[in-house]
């Protein structure tokens, strides 16, 4: 299907500013060519320095950066330091989430829990629906742009790692994510349109310098799971978490935007997800996970890990936003102009 819009020039984003010695060494290597890289500090696996360094190395597999050679995607020195960062990041996640007994029943129980929302739920979408302000909606969208402008890309890496019915069902979900053949209905395109309607910069990677570690970590989890065949079960668990929980949250965001009288173009992205993800919920659960476990039952523990790790990082991101907003402060490192408090959030 041909696009009704004129194709935009592909322009990779600029490299971000470092946030510590590790990210400085990585970004310096991307600018000047591989250098001797520092040892990775294992004491701050969720911190700004490690998460930014890891995000930058993963971005070489997506759009890259302006002025960075494409061949660095597979540079041995960069891959070596990336592997160490991955080991520390994944080790922290495995230590911080409860282990599974590896049974298929455990997967079913985990999926059931995703479908139940507590009566006293108080997440970001709940806050925005009830009490959110326009600047908070804009800030939330700026945070989420780090993923949604590449929506479905990390999960696409798992396609060749699956077989049979699980592969076919996952591809059907991805087909919808990419607009079912219509480039103007691609979810990443709809998100960019929403950003423009909210007077945000819709350029790919525009808010990387402003995004805190909690925002980067969610995307980094998708990337590490997508890039490693050994983590294909965890990637399916992460994908299931998004698809099973997205529809109610998207409905609350639609209500928040309409309450704030935001433009229709701003509402369309989440309105699309209310319907699409309600369908995807069943496709992922019955079409992807059920046949995958029938073919590879040993992946059950990894699927649960992917669900729990994704939920942990989502909670850390949500807690940051709600904490800052309760203080009438921005959760971005570089607040948007309409945020009530300026200065870097620490």
C-alpha positions as CSV (number, residue, x, y, z in Angstrom):
1,X,0.0,0.0,0.0
2,X,1.4,3.4,-1.0
3,X,1.8,6.1,1.6
4,X,-0.4,9.2,1.2
5,X,2.4,11.2,2.8
6,X,5.7,12.3,1.2
7,X,8.5,10.1,2.6
8,X,10.7,12.0,5.0
9,X,14.5,12.0,4.8
10,X,16.1,9.5,7.1
11,X,18.3,11.4,9.5
12,X,19.9,9.6,12.4
13,X,19.9,11.4,15.8
14,X,22.9,13.2,17.3
15,X,25.0,11.4,19.9
16,X,23.9,12.3,23.5
17,X,26.0,13.9,26.1
18,X,27.7,11.4,28.5
19,X,26.5,10.9,32.0
20,X,29.6,9.3,33.5
21,X,32.9,7.7,32.6
22,X,31.5,4.6,31.0
23,X,29.1,6.5,28.7
24,X,31.8,9.0,28.0
25,X,34.2,6.2,26.9
26,X,31.5,4.6,24.7
27,X,30.4,7.8,23.1
28,X,34.0,8.8,22.5
29,X,34.6,5.5,20.8
30,X,31.5,6.1,18.6
31,X,32.8,9.5,17.7
32,X,36.5,8.8,17.1
33,X,36.6,5.0,16.6
34,X,37.1,2.2,19.1
35,X,39.3,3.0,22.0
36,X,40.4,1.1,25.2
37,X,37.2,1.0,27.1
38,X,36.8,1.3,30.9
39,X,35.8,-1.7,33.1
40,X,32.1,-1.7,33.8
41,X,31.1,-0.8,37.4
42,X,28.8,-3.5,38.6
43,X,27.4,-1.4,41.5
44,X,24.9,0.7,39.6
45,X,23.1,-1.5,37.0
46,X,20.1,0.7,36.7
47,X,22.1,4.0,36.8
48,X,22.4,6.8,34.2
49,X,25.9,6.0,33.1
50,X,25.4,2.3,32.3
51,X,21.9,2.6,30.9
52,X,22.9,5.4,28.5
53,X,26.1,3.6,27.4
54,X,24.0,0.4,26.8
55,X,21.3,2.3,24.9
56,X,23.9,3.9,22.6
57,X,25.4,0.6,21.7
58,X,22.0,-0.9,21.0
59,X,21.0,2.1,18.9
60,X,23.7,1.0,16.4
61,X,21.3,-1.9,15.5
62,X,18.5,0.6,14.9
63,X,19.0,4.0,13.2
64,X,22.6,4.6,14.4
65,X,23.8,8.1,15.1
66,X,24.9,11.0,12.9
67,X,28.6,10.9,12.1
68,X,29.0,7.3,13.5
69,X,30.3,4.7,11.1
70,X,27.8,1.9,10.4
71,X,30.6,-0.7,10.7
72,X,30.8,0.0,14.4
73,X,27.6,-2.0,14.9
74,X,29.8,-5.2,15.0
75,X,33.0,-3.8,16.4
76,X,34.6,-6.5,18.7
77,X,35.7,-4.0,21.4
78,X,32.3,-2.4,21.6
79,X,30.6,-5.8,21.7
80,X,32.9,-6.9,24.5
81,X,32.0,-4.0,26.7
82,X,28.4,-4.3,25.8
83,X,28.4,-8.0,26.8
84,X,29.7,-7.0,30.2
85,X,27.0,-4.3,30.6
86,X,24.4,-6.9,29.6
87,X,25.7,-9.3,32.2
88,X,25.4,-6.7,35.0
89,X,22.0,-5.5,33.8
90,X,20.5,-8.9,33.4
91,X,22.1,-10.1,36.7
92,X,20.4,-7.2,38.6
93,X,17.0,-8.0,37.0
94,X,17.3,-11.7,37.8
95,X,18.2,-10.8,41.4
96,X,15.3,-8.4,41.7
97,X,12.5,-10.5,40.3
98,X,11.1,-13.6,41.9
99,X,12.3,-16.8,40.1
100,X,9.7,-19.1,38.4
101,X,9.4,-22.8,39.0
102,X,9.6,-23.3,35.2
103,X,6.2,-24.8,34.8
104,X,3.6,-23.9,32.2
105,X,1.1,-23.4,35.0
106,X,3.4,-20.6,36.3
107,X,3.2,-18.9,32.9
108,X,-0.6,-19.1,32.9
109,X,-0.8,-17.7,36.4
110,X,1.5,-14.8,35.4
111,X,-0.6,-14.0,32.4
112,X,-3.8,-14.1,34.5
113,X,-2.2,-11.6,36.9
114,X,-1.6,-9.2,34.1
115,X,-5.3,-9.1,33.3
116,X,-6.3,-8.1,36.9
117,X,-6.1,-4.5,37.8
118,X,-6.1,-3.7,41.5
119,X,-9.1,-1.6,42.7
120,X,-6.7,0.9,44.2
121,X,-4.4,1.1,41.1
122,X,-2.5,4.4,41.0
123,X,-0.2,4.2,38.0
124,X,0.7,7.0,35.6
125,X,-2.3,6.5,33.3
126,X,-4.6,6.5,36.3
127,X,-3.1,9.8,37.5
128,X,-3.3,11.4,34.0
129,X,-6.9,10.3,33.6
130,X,-8.0,11.7,36.9
131,X,-5.8,14.7,37.7
132,X,-3.1,15.0,35.0
133,X,-2.2,18.3,33.5
134,X,-1.3,19.2,30.0
135,X,2.4,19.5,30.7
136,X,2.4,16.1,32.3
137,X,0.8,14.5,29.2
138,X,3.4,16.1,27.0
139,X,6.2,15.0,29.3
140,X,4.9,11.4,29.4
141,X,4.8,11.3,25.6
142,X,8.4,12.7,25.4
143,X,9.6,9.9,27.7
144,X,7.7,7.2,25.7
145,X,9.0,8.5,22.4
146,X,12.3,6.6,23.0
147,X,10.3,3.4,22.4
148,X,7.3,4.3,20.4
149,X,9.2,5.9,17.6
150,X,10.7,2.4,17.1
151,X,7.6,0.5,18.1
152,X,7.6,-3.2,17.3
153,X,11.2,-3.1,16.1
154,X,12.8,-4.9,19.1
155,X,10.2,-7.6,19.0
156,X,10.8,-8.1,15.2
157,X,14.1,-9.7,16.1
158,X,12.4,-12.6,17.7
159,X,10.6,-13.6,14.5
160,X,13.4,-15.8,13.0
161,X,13.9,-17.4,16.4
162,X,10.4,-18.9,16.5
163,X,8.8,-21.5,14.3
164,X,5.4,-22.7,13.2
165,X,2.2,-21.3,14.7
166,X,4.0,-19.1,17.3
167,X,5.9,-17.3,14.5
168,X,2.8,-16.9,12.3
169,X,0.8,-15.4,15.2
170,X,3.6,-13.0,16.2
171,X,4.0,-11.8,12.7
172,X,0.3,-11.1,12.5
173,X,0.6,-8.9,15.5
174,X,3.7,-7.2,14.1
175,X,1.8,-6.7,10.8
176,X,-0.8,-4.6,12.7
177,X,2.0,-2.7,14.6
178,X,3.4,-1.7,11.2
179,X,0.1,-0.4,9.9
180,X,-1.2,-3.6,8.2
181,X,0.6,-2.5,5.1
182,X,-0.4,1.2,5.3
183,X,2.7,3.3,6.3
184,X,0.4,6.1,7.5
185,X,-1.1,3.7,10.0
186,X,2.2,2.4,11.4
187,X,2.1,2.9,15.2
188,X,5.4,4.7,15.1
189,X,3.9,7.1,12.5
190,X,0.8,7.7,14.6
191,X,3.0,8.4,17.7
192,X,5.0,11.0,15.7
193,X,1.7,12.6,14.6
194,X,0.6,12.7,18.3
195,X,3.9,14.4,19.2
196,X,3.5,17.1,16.6
197,X,-0.1,17.7,17.7
198,X,1.3,18.2,21.3
199,X,3.9,20.6,19.9
200,X,6.8,18.2,20.7
201,X,9.8,17.4,18.5
202,X,8.9,14.2,16.7
203,X,12.4,13.6,15.4
204,X,13.7,10.1,16.1
205,X,15.7,10.2,19.3
206,X,15.0,13.9,20.0
207,X,14.6,13.4,23.7
208,X,17.4,10.9,24.3
209,X,19.5,13.6,26.2
210,X,16.4,14.3,28.4
211,X,15.4,10.7,29.1
212,X,16.4,9.4,32.5
213,X,17.8,5.9,33.2
214,X,14.4,4.6,34.1
215,X,13.1,5.4,30.6
216,X,16.1,4.0,28.9
217,X,16.1,0.7,30.9
218,X,12.7,-0.3,29.6
219,X,13.9,0.0,26.0
220,X,17.2,-1.7,26.8
221,X,15.4,-4.7,28.1
222,X,13.5,-5.1,24.8
223,X,16.8,-4.7,22.9
224,X,18.8,-7.2,24.9
225,X,16.1,-9.8,24.7
226,X,15.5,-9.2,21.0
227,X,19.2,-9.4,20.1
228,X,19.9,-12.7,22.0
229,X,18.4,-16.0,20.8
230,X,18.9,-17.3,24.3
231,X,16.4,-14.7,25.6
232,X,13.7,-15.3,23.0
233,X,11.4,-16.6,25.7
234,X,12.0,-13.4,27.8
235,X,11.2,-11.3,24.7
236,X,7.9,-13.1,24.3
237,X,7.2,-12.5,27.9
238,X,8.0,-8.8,27.6
239,X,5.8,-8.5,24.5
240,X,2.9,-10.3,26.3
241,X,3.2,-7.8,29.2
242,X,2.8,-4.9,26.8
243,X,0.0,-6.4,24.8
244,X,-2.0,-7.7,27.7
245,X,-1.9,-4.5,29.7
246,X,-1.9,-1.8,27.0
247,X,-5.6,-1.6,26.2
248,X,-7.0,-0.4,29.6
249,X,-4.0,2.0,30.0
250,X,-4.5,3.4,26.5
251,X,-8.2,4.0,27.3
252,X,-7.3,6.0,30.3
253,X,-4.9,8.1,28.3
254,X,-7.6,8.7,25.7
255,X,-9.9,9.9,28.5
256,X,-7.1,12.1,29.9
257,X,-6.5,13.8,26.6
258,X,-10.1,14.4,26.0
259,X,-10.6,15.8,29.5
260,X,-7.8,18.2,28.7
261,X,-9.4,19.0,25.3
262,X,-6.2,18.1,23.4
263,X,-6.3,17.8,19.6
264,X,-7.9,14.8,17.9
265,X,-4.5,14.0,16.3
266,X,-3.1,13.6,19.8
267,X,-5.8,11.1,20.8
268,X,-5.6,8.8,17.8
269,X,-2.5,6.9,18.8
270,X,-3.9,5.7,22.1
271,X,-7.4,5.3,20.6
272,X,-5.9,2.9,18.1
273,X,-4.3,0.9,20.9
274,X,-7.5,0.5,22.9
275,X,-9.0,-1.7,20.1
276,X,-5.8,-3.2,18.6
277,X,-4.3,-4.4,21.8
278,X,-7.5,-5.9,23.0
279,X,-7.3,-8.2,20.0
280,X,-3.5,-8.7,20.4
281,X,-4.0,-9.8,23.9
282,X,-5.7,-13.0,22.8
283,X,-3.4,-13.5,19.8
284,X,-0.3,-13.3,21.9
285,X,-1.6,-15.5,24.7
286,X,-3.2,-18.2,22.6
287,X,-1.5,-17.8,19.3
288,X,2.1,-17.2,20.3
289,X,2.7,-18.4,23.9
290,X,0.6,-21.5,23.9
291,X,2.1,-23.1,20.8
292,X,5.6,-21.8,21.8
293,X,5.4,-23.6,25.1
294,X,4.0,-26.8,23.4
295,X,7.1,-26.8,21.1
296,X,9.6,-25.5,23.7
297,X,8.3,-26.1,27.2
298,X,11.8,-25.3,28.7
299,X,11.1,-21.6,27.8
300,X,8.5,-21.2,30.5
301,X,10.8,-19.8,33.1
302,X,12.2,-17.3,30.6
303,X,8.7,-16.1,29.6
304,X,7.9,-15.5,33.3
305,X,11.2,-13.7,33.7
306,X,10.4,-11.4,30.7
307,X,7.0,-10.6,32.2
308,X,8.4,-9.9,35.7
309,X,11.4,-7.9,34.5
310,X,9.3,-5.8,32.2
311,X,6.8,-5.1,35.0
312,X,9.6,-4.2,37.4
313,X,11.1,-1.7,35.0
314,X,7.7,-0.3,34.2
315,X,7.0,0.2,37.9
316,X,10.4,2.0,38.4
317,X,9.5,4.3,35.5
318,X,6.0,5.0,36.8
319,X,7.2,5.6,40.3
320,X,9.7,8.2,39.1
321,X,7.1,10.1,37.2
322,X,4.5,10.1,40.0
323,X,7.2,11.1,42.6
324,X,8.4,14.0,40.5
325,X,4.9,15.1,39.6
326,X,3.7,15.0,43.2
327,X,6.5,17.5,43.9
328,X,5.4,19.6,40.9
329,X,8.6,18.8,39.2
330,X,9.7,17.3,35.8
331,X,11.0,13.8,35.6
332,X,13.0,14.7,32.4
333,X,16.7,15.5,32.8
334,X,16.0,18.6,30.7
335,X,12.4,19.7,31.3
336,X,10.1,20.8,28.6
337,X,9.4,24.6,28.5
338,X,6.0,24.3,30.1
339,X,7.1,22.2,33.1
340,X,6.6,24.0,36.4
341,X,10.1,23.4,37.7
342,X,13.3,23.9,35.7
343,X,16.6,22.2,36.3
344,X,17.9,18.7,36.0
345,X,16.0,16.1,38.0
346,X,18.4,14.1,40.2
